[in-house]
Amino acid sequence: MPCTQVSLYAESQAFLPSCALVGRGRGRLGARKVNPLVRARWSSATQRVLCSMPSRTIGWSRNAIISQYYNRSMRLRLRRQSQPSIRDASHSARPSIRGYRMEADSEDEENKKEQLVTNLQALSAGDRVRMLRAMPINMAEKSELRKLACSSKGKPPPSRTAISCFSHVKMFVIIALQHGWSSWMSFLQSLQLWQVALKTVGGRFGTGVLSYFLFLKTLLLFNIFLFIVNCFFLVIPQAVNPPPPGAADVSFTGLELLTGGGYFTDTVMFYGYYTNSSLKDTCRTSQNLTGDRAADPAHCGCGHNTQRMSYNIPAAYFFTTGVAFFVTCIILVYSVSKSFGQSFRIEKSRGNLTVKVFCSWDFKVIKKSSVKLQSENICTQLKELLSEVNCRLVEKSLAQRLAWLAVHALAWIMCLASTLGCALSVFYFSQYLFEDRQHRQHHQQVLSGNSLSLKEEARLLVLPVVVSSINLLLPGFFNLVAWMEVYDSLSVRAYVAIFRNLLLKVSVLGMLCYRWLGKIAAEPESLGLQCWESYVGQELYRFLLMDFIFSILDTLFGEFLWKLFSQRVLRRKRKPVFDIARNVLELIYGQTLAWLGVLFSPLLPAVQIIKLLLLFYMKKTSLMMNCQAPRRPWRASQMTTFFISLLCFPSYLGAAVSVAYTVWMLKPSAECGPFRGLSTMVISGKSWVAELAGANPNLAWLIWVHAYLVENPIFLFVVAGIFLIITYFHTQVVDGQRKIIVLLQEQIENEGQDKKFLISKLQLAHEQKHPVSPQRRELRSNED
């Protein structure tokens, strides 16, 4: 691969002046005007680039170019002079590859050149510059034409003193605006989160590893949105107006950072702290949701007939959670649709290879570190593109296919069996803990409320530790099983690993949701729980925290210590490769826990934000120090789309269904939270709307809106159906575009084969007409 890239780069530098007719020439040979086609045969890598290059200038003769731009300059000159027609202007045939410096007439070329110079002299300065810039000739000939066009009848080129003062001011204003705009855009780009770090990761490790960090950044933005919404509409209003303190004052011991209980129980962190009353509702004569007596209206200076709008905490809790999930759904559907259209638009890499070879360098980059970073990025992208171009399917015999199927079937049976076993072990272990707590509660060995003993709080960490251990160890078993399998594409291997890890996470989360919503929420009294919502929120907090702790342990033992063991004990220079599948599924698992816990712990997105920030810098540092780039580079063109799709389904969809089931079907706790005393949480919205309609008859239409758009599930099904239809139509449009692109790519490949054939014929014709000695051929090869 490296030799192919070096050959490709060297030959592209040699081929550039010949095919695009731009550049500075090629030293001593360029000064003698030796045709660049008279050289050694092009390599296969260079011919792949030639096949995908545009055909607008390749093979044009200098005479044909001058003739064509003479006609263009004549048309522009006559249009500027407002003459009626250009019928008297001479016409030339379309430039053909047959006349590539083989049948050019020198006298006709000189005449055309003089006529072109005459036309350029008649044009304005701006039109002349644009015309010269568009001409596909080398810089020396452009400079010569510019000097001839500016020296009208032997006069020197016009100096700056001939430009008027207004033109000077206009030019300086335009330049100042351009510099200001470019500086502003550079400033906006510098504000982007982790811009330099992401470029460094992509340049050194490729797009596959980069997709993990881009996905982490996307999750961070989702959690920032949830945190802002909950903070402004729930946390701050309740923190400004706290409820009366409880009877028992619990001190902070430090263990709450791991368990989420104790001191944190009666804080804005969890559901049970929020009240079911309306804030600043001192001027109302009605009763709140629990039937508590309202305050005396004269106490606040309002009349008995005055009713003032207040902030209803139960309604705010219900609608804030619902709107946050609804907006997240819209953003996810839009992101999936947009990412799907971008990643599946072009599948082949030949055209991208040509663009990367000739057009990828940014000449405005002058800083040494930026130049190094850009060169690494281009080199990595070229490796990935060439790996796709060189990828070929190997034909297998019937026996080899049967053996391949048997190995893959055995691997899948082992993975599925281990996943099922882990899911059942989580289910039975959670059942054991549930029954053990019931037994101890029956014998009054568990203290209710916040006064848990140290042993009881430590007991709460057992299940999160077991689940996190399974999530850490079983992906390693999947990697061991994957050694038996053979895949032609590394991207397919990555997708298979992601799917296996996804099955593990989904099955474990399914068992945990059954524990939280099917057992704890259904029988809170048997466990001695006064507020089962806060208990579920604390368990989600513990699972999220344990997931982060085990990620740190995996980074320490799985990457750092393995690198030391490999280099110092095994005496190998190899380092571990970053496991994209396992790390991505850890992110999706943690985000699913955060979405599940938004209803029970409004500040859980803040914990997820801190976790993602620390995880980014920890993973980036470990990646740079302990990991190496994949030995076989591969381009993850559709990996980001796949990650977003997994985040949408089953992660977000499963969390949304669980939250909707809790809101519509489960009975809230009777002694805590904003929905105490209600049969279901959704009734709070109906009560608030009825309260608004009673306070202001003009708002009676809200009752109809709430009844048909919120309570009626048909509206939700219609909205979900619309989203599915939009996604389906967008998928069909992209699929149609993809089929058209495939046809166009086949046409480009056919034209590329024609170009390769013509280039070979040109080389053969020039070698027959101008034979080259072996010594000179070897000299040119060394110069290349």
N, C-alpha and C positions, 0 to 999 in steps of 0.2 A: 504493500500500500504506500509507504513513504516514497519508494523509488518511482512509482507511478505518478505521485503528486509532484515530485521534483521534475520529472520529465514533462508533465503537463504544464507546469508553471514556466519552465524554460522555453518550451516550444510555443506557448501562448505569447511570450514576449517576442519571439521571433516572428510569429504569424501575424501579430497585430498590425504592423505597417503594411503588410501585403493584402490583408482582407478588408480592413477598414480604411486604408490609405491615410492614416494619421500617425503621428509620432515624429520623432526627430531623425529618423534614418537609422542606419546600423553601422556607424563608424566608417571604417575604410571601405567596406564593401558597399555601404549606402552611398558614399561619395562617388563611387565609380558607377552607380546606377545599375548594379547587378540585380537582376530580378530575384526576389526572395523565394520564388518557387523553385529556383534551381538550387536544390539542397538535398540533403538526405531525406529518405522517406519519413513521413510523419508517423508517430507511434499511434497505437490504437486509442490511447486516452485522448490524444489531441484530435484524432478523427471523430471521436464522440462529441467533442466540443464543436468541431466544424459542422457536424451534421445539424446541430441545433441552433447555429448562428443565423441571424436574419440575412436575407439575400439582397438587400437593397443596394449595397455597395460592393459586394464581393464580385470580382471579375470585371469591374468597370475599367475601361481604358481611360487614360488621361485626356485623350481627345474627346471621348464621349462626355466626360464630366464637364469639360470646358464648354463643349457645344451646348449641353443642356442648360448650364447656368448662364450662357450667353443669351439663350432664348428667354430665360426667366428675367434676367436683367433688362432685356428689351421690352418685355411686357410691362414690367414695373416702371420703366422709364416712360413708355408711351402712356401708361395710366396716370403717372404724375403730370405729364404734359397735356393730358386730356385730349389726346388724339383719337379719332373715331375707331380705327381698327389697326390690326397688326398683320394684315394679309401680306404685306411686303416683307415681313420678317422671314428669314430662312428657317426651315424645319429640319430636324435631324431625326433619324430613326431611334427607336428605343435602344439604350445601351445594352450590348450583348456580351456575354462572356466569351464569345468567339473572337472578339477583337481585343483581347487583353494583351496590349503591347506587342501584337504579332503582325497586324496589318495597318498600323497607324501611319498616316501620311504626315511627315514633319512640316511640310509647307502649309498644309491645311490647318495643322495644329497651331502654327504661329499666327496664321490669319485669324483663327477663332480667338486666340489669346489676345491679339490686338483689339479685336472688336469687343471682347469682354471688358478689357481695360477702358475702352471708350465709353461703354455703357455704365461702368462703375463710376467713372468720372462725372457722368451726368446725374447720378443719384445723390441724394442728401447723405450727410455723414452717418445718420442712424441707419438708413436703408443699406448703405454700403457695408457697415459693420455687420449687420444681420446677414447680409448675403454672403460675406466672407466666412462668417462663423458656420453657416450651413453647408458650405462646400466640403465634400469628403476628400480633401487632399492634405498632404502633409504640411507641417508648420512652415517649412522653408518656402514652399511655393505660395502659401498664403501671405507670408511676409513680403515676398517679391511682388505679388499682385497688389498688395496694399501700398507699397512704395510707388509702383507705377501709376496706380489710381490717384494717389495724392499729389504726385508731381505732374501737374497739368502743364503740358508744353514746356517741360524743362524747369518749371518753377519749383521751389522747395515746398515741402508739405506745409500746410497752414499752421501757424503757431497759436499758442493759447491767447495771444493778445488780440487775435481776430474775433474771439468769442465775445459777445456782448455781456454787459454787466447783469442783465436779467437772466441770461443763460447760466452765468456763474452761480447766481443765487439759487436758481432752480436746481442746478446740479448738486450744490451743497445741501439743500433741503432734502432732496431725494436720498442722498447718501446718508444724511443724519437719520432720516426716518427708517431706512433699511437697517442701519446699525442698531438703532433703538429697538426695532422689532425683533431682530435676531437676539439681542441681549435679553429682551423680555421672555422670548421663547426658551432661551437657555436657562433663565432663572426658573421658569415654570417646570422645566424638565428636572432641574436640580432639586425641586421640592418633592418629586416623586419618591415614594418610600422605597428604600433599598435599591436604588437604581444602579449604583456602581457595584454593589455586592452581587446583584443578579447578573450583571454583565460578566463579572469575574467568574461566577459559577458556570454560566453558559459557555464562556470561552474555554474553560479548562476541562469541563466534564461533559459537555454536550447538552442537547435539548432534553434528554430524558431526565437527568438530574435537575435541570432547570425547571421542568414542569412541576416537580415537587414543591419547590420554593415559590413558584407562582401560585400554586394552589393554596399554599399556606397563607400567602398574602391575601388571596380572595377570601378565605375563611376569616382572617383578621378584620377585613372590611365588613363582613356580615355581622360579626360580633360587636363591632363598634356601633353599627346601626342599632342593634338590639339594646345595647347599653345606653345609648343616648335617649332612645324612646322610653325605656323603663325608668331611667333616671329623672327625666323631666316630668313625666306624667304620673309616676307612682312613688318613687323613692323620695324625691325632694318634697312633694306635698305632704307625705306622711311624716318625714323627718322634721319638718317645720312645725307640725302639729302632732306631737307624739301622744300615744295613749297613756292612761295612768299607769304608773309602775306596778309591777306585780308584788305579791306578798313577800317572796323570797328574793334576796339579792345575791346573785351568783358572781363570784369573783373569777377573774381570768387566770387560768393555770398554764396556758400554752399548748395543752393537748387539743384545744379547740381548733387549732390550725390544721390538725390532721383529721379530726372527726366531724368538725362543723357543729358540734353540739355545745352544751354547757353555756358559756357566756354568749355565744353567737345565736342562741335559740330565740331570745327575745330582742332581736335587732331587725333592721330593715332588710337583712340578708334573706329572711325566710318568710313564708306565707303567713304564719301565725301571728306575726307582729302587727299586721295591717288590720284596721278597724272596719266596722260595717256602718259607720255613721258618715254624715256629710260634714265637711270642714267649713267653718265659719257659718254654721247654720243656726245662729242665735236669734234670728228675727222670724223664724217660722213657727207657726202654731200647730203644725202637723207632727206626726210621730215618725221616727225612723223605722228602718226595716225590722228592728227587734222589738218595737213597741216602747222604747225608752221615752221618758218625758222630755219634751223640748224645753229650752230655756225661756225665761221670762222675756217677752219682747221689749219691755221697757228698760231692760238691762243694757241694751245696746243703743238706745236712743231712737228706735224705730217705732212707728205707730202700730197699733194692733191690726190694722188693715193692710199693713205693708208686708209683702213677701219678696225676699231677695234670692236671686239664683245663688246656689252654693256648689261646692265641688264634691261630688259623690264618689267616695273611694271605691265602693263595690262596682259601680258602673265604669269608673276609670280603669279598674283592674281587669274587668271583663273585656272592654273595648280596646284597651291598649294591647293586651295579648293577642286578641283577634286581628287587629289591624297590623300589628307587627308580623304575624304569620302570613297574612294576606299579601303585604308588600314584599316580604321575602319570597313568597311563591312567584309573584310577578317578575321579580329580579332574576330568580333562578330560571324560569321559563325563557325569559329574554336572553339570558346568558347562554343557555343551552342552544337556543335557536341560532344566535349569532356565532357562537363558537363552532357549531356544526356546519354552518354555511362557509366559514373561513377555512376550516381544516380539511373538509372533503371537497373543496372546489377543484383542487389540482392534486392529482395522485402521483404523477411521474416526476422525475427529478432531472431529466436531461436539460430542459429549458432553464431550471434553477441553477444547474451546474454552470451553464454558460454565463448567466448573470453574475454568479459568484466569482467566476474567474476574471471577468473583464470589468465589472461595474460595482464591485463590493467595497472597494477602498475609499475612505473618506479623506480627501486631501486637506481638509481644514483641520484635521487632528495633528497637532504639533507637540503636545506634551509627551514626554518619553514614556511615562507609565500608560498613557492612553494609547500610544502607538503600539506598545507591547500587548496591551489588552485586546486591541482590535485585530492585531495579527494572529493572536491565539484563537480569537473567536472565528475568524475567517478560515483558519487552518482546520479547526474542529468541524465547522460546517461543511468544508470540502470533503473531509473524511467521511462524514455521514452521508453526503450525497453520492460519493463514489461507492460507498458500501451498498447503497440501494441500486445503483447502476450495475454493479458487478454481481449482484445477487442473482443466482440462477437456481431453478428447481432441478434437483438431481433425480433422474429417472431411476426407479427402484423396481426390482423384480417382484414377482408374486410372493416368494418366500420372505423377502425383506419387508414387504408391506405387512404380511401376516405377523412377523416378528415385531414390527413397529406398533401395530395395533395391540398386540398382547402386552407389550411393555407399558404402553400408555393406559390400557385398561387396568393393569395391575396398580399403576401409580394412582389412578383416580379412585380405585377401590380402597387403597390404603388411606388416601386423604379424606375421602368421605367417611370412612369408618372412624378415623380419629376425630373428625369434626363432630360426628354424632355422639361419640363417646364423651367428648368434652362437654357438649351441650347437656347430655343426660346427667353428667356428674355435677354440673352447676345447678341443674334443677333439683336433684335429690339432696345436694348439700344445702341449698337454700331452704328446702322443705325441712331438713333436720334443724336448721337454725330457727326456723319459724316455730316448730313444735317445741324445741327446747326453751324458747322464750315464753311460750304459752305455759309450759310446765312450771317454769320458775315464777311466772306471774301468778299462777294458781296457788303456789306455795308462798307468795309474797316475798320472793327473793330479788325482785327487780323494783327499784325505786322509780316512781312515776315522775313526770315533769322534767325539770332541768337537773335535779340532784342525783345524777348517776355516779356510781363509784368509779374509781380509776380502772378497776378490772372490767366493769361493764362497758366503759368507753373503749377500752382496748379490744373487747370482744366484737365491737362494731366494725373493726377493721379487717376481720378474718375473711369475710366474703369478698370485699374489694381486692385483697391481696391474692386470693385464689384465682379470681377472674383475670387479674392483671398478669399473674404468672402463666396462665394458659395462653393469653394473648401474646406473651413474650416467647414462650418455648415452642408452641405448635408451629408458627411460621418457620422456625428453624428446621423442624421436621419436614415441612413442605419443601424447603430448599434441598434437603438431603434426598428426598424422593425425586426431585427434579433432575438430579444428576443421572438418574437412569434414563431419562427421556432425551430425545434428540429433536431439536427444532431447527428448521431451515432459517427462521427469522428470529432475531432476538426480541423484536417487538411482540411477536406472538407468545414467546416465552414469558414476557413481562405481563401480558394480558391474562395468561393462564394463572400465573402466580397471584395476580390481583383478584381474580375470580375465586380462587381457593381461600384466600384470606377473607374475602367478602362473605363467603358462606359461613366461616367461623364467627365473624363479628355479628352477622345477622342472627344466627342461631343463639348465640350467647345473649344478645340484647333481647331477643324474643322471650327467653326464659326469665330474664330480669324484669321485663315489663309485666309478665304474668305474676311475678312475685309482688311487684309494687301495686298494680291495679286490680289484680284478681284475688290476692290474699290479704295484704296489709290494709288496703282501702275497704275491703269487704268486712274484715273482722278486726277493727282497731281496738275494741274493748277487750278482746281476749289477750291483747298484747300490753294492755295498760297504757294506751296512747290517747292523750287528750286531743292531739292535733296530728292526724296521720299525714296531712299535707307537708307539714314541716319535717316530719320524719323521712318522708320520701325525698324531699329536697336535700336533707342532710346526707342521705345515702348517695344521691347523685353527685353531691359535692365530694364525698369520699371516693367514689369511683373515678371522678375526673382528676382528683389529686393523685390517686394511686397510679393512674395511667401516666401522668407526667413523671412521677418518681421512677417508675419502671422504664420509661423512655430514657431517663438519665442513666440508669443502670445498664441499659442496652448499649448506649453510646460509650459508656466507660469500658464494659467488659467485652462487648461485641465488636468494637472498632479499635479502641486504644490498646487494650491489653492483647488483642489478637494481632495487632500490628507489631507490638514488641515481641510476642512469642514467635511470630513468623520471621522477623529479622534477626533476632538474637539467639533463638534456640534452633529453629529450622534452617537458619542461614540463607534465607531467600529474600530477594529484593521486592517481592510482590507484597502489595497491601490489599486489604479487603475492599471490595467493590460496594458502593452504596446500594442498599436494598430498596429500590423504589416502591415495590409492591407493598412490603410490610409497613414502611413509613407512611405511605399515602393512606393505607387503611387505618393506621393509628390516628391520623388526622380526622378521617371520616367518623371513626368511632367516638372520638372526643367531641366532635361537633354534634353528633346525634345526642350524646348525653347533655350537652348544653341546651339544645332545642327542647329535649324532654323536660329539663329542669327550669325553663323560663317561667312556667306557671307556678311552680312550687318554690322557686328561689329567684326573685327578679334580678338579683345582682350576680347570678351565676355567669352571665356573659362577661362580666368584669374579670372573674377568675379565669375564664377562657382566654381573654385578651392577654392577661399577664403570662399565662402558660404559652401562648403562641409566640409572644415576643421573646421570651427566654428560649423557647425551642428553636426559633430561627437562628439566633446567634450561637447557640450551642451546637446545632447541626452544621451550620456553616463552618465554625471553627474546627469541628471534628472532621468535616469533609476535606478541608484544606490540609490538615495535619496527618490524618490517619488513612485516608482513602485514596484510591487511584482511579483514573478514568477507565472505562470498559476497554478490554483488549480488542474487542470487535465493535467499533463505533456503529451506532444506529440512530436514525432520525425519528424522534417521537413527534411526528407531525400531527397526530390525532390524539395524543395522550391527554392534553389539557381538556379536550372535549369529553373524553372518556371519564375523567375525574369529575367534571361538572355534572355529567349524567348520573354518575354514582351518587353524587351529593344530592341530586334532585330525587332520584329513586334508586335505592330504597330509603336513604337516610332521612331526607326531609319529609317524604310522604309517610314513612312509618312514625316519625315524631309527631306530625300533624294529626294523623289518625288517633294516636294515643292521647294527645291533648284534647282533641274533639270528643273522644269517648269519655274522658274525665269531666269535661264541661257539661256535656249533654246527659250523661247516664249516671254518674256516681254522685252519692250524697255527700255534701261537705261536712266537716266537723261541726258539732253543735256548740263548741265552747271557744273557738278561735277562728281568726281569719275574717275577711270581708264578706264571706257568704254564709256565715253562721245563721242558723235558723231557717235556711232555705232547703227545699227538696233537691234542687240542682243549681249549679252555678249560672246557667243560662237565664234563670228567672230574674236575676238581678238586673239584667238589661231591660226586661219587660217592665219591671217595677219602676225603674228610672224614667223610661219613656212615658209611662202613665203619670208619673209625678210631674214631668215637664208639661204634659198636656193639661193636667189639672191646674198648674200654676199659670199657664198661658194657653187659652183656647186656640190661638192661631197655630199652635204646634201640634194640633190633634192628628195631623197627617203622619206624624212620626210613628204613631201606633200602627197604622197600616203598613208603613215601610218596615218596621221591625217585625211585624207578624209575617209578612210575605218574603222578606229578604234575609232575615236572620233566623227566625224560628223554623221557617219552612225549608226542609232539606232539598226541595226541588231547585231552589235558586243555586245552591252549592253545586248540585249536579249539572245545572246549565252552565255555570261559570267554568267548572272543570271540563265539560264537553267542549266549550268554546276554545279553551286553552289547548285541548287535545287536537281539535280541528285545525287551529292555527299552526300548531307544530307539525301536523300531518301534511298540510298544504305546503308549508315551508320545506319540509323534507322532500316532497315530490318535486317542487321547483328546483331545489338543489340537485336532486337526482337527475332531472332533465338537463340541467346545465352540465352536470358531470358527464352525461352521455355525449352531449355535443362536444365537450372538451376532449373526450376520448377520440371522437372522430377527427377533430382538428389535429390532435396529437399524432394520430396515424398518418394524416396527410403531411404533417411536418416531418415525420420520420421518413416517409417516402421521398419528400424533397431533399432530406438530408442524405439519403443514399444516392440520389442523383448528383448532389454537390460533391460527395466523396468520389463518385465515379469521374466527374468532370475535373476535379483537382488532380486525380491520378493521371488522367489523360493530358492535362496541361504540363504536369511534371515530365511525363514521358516525351511530349512534343518538344519541350525546351531542352531536355537532355539530348534528344536526337539532333536538334538544330545547333545547339551549343554544347558539345561534349565537354565534360568536366573530368580532369585528371583525378586519379585516386588520391594523390597527395593533397590536392586542393579540397576535395570532398572531406578528407579526414580533418583538414585544418578548419573548415567551416563547422564540422560537427563539434570540434573542441571549443570553438568560439561560442556555439550555442549552449 
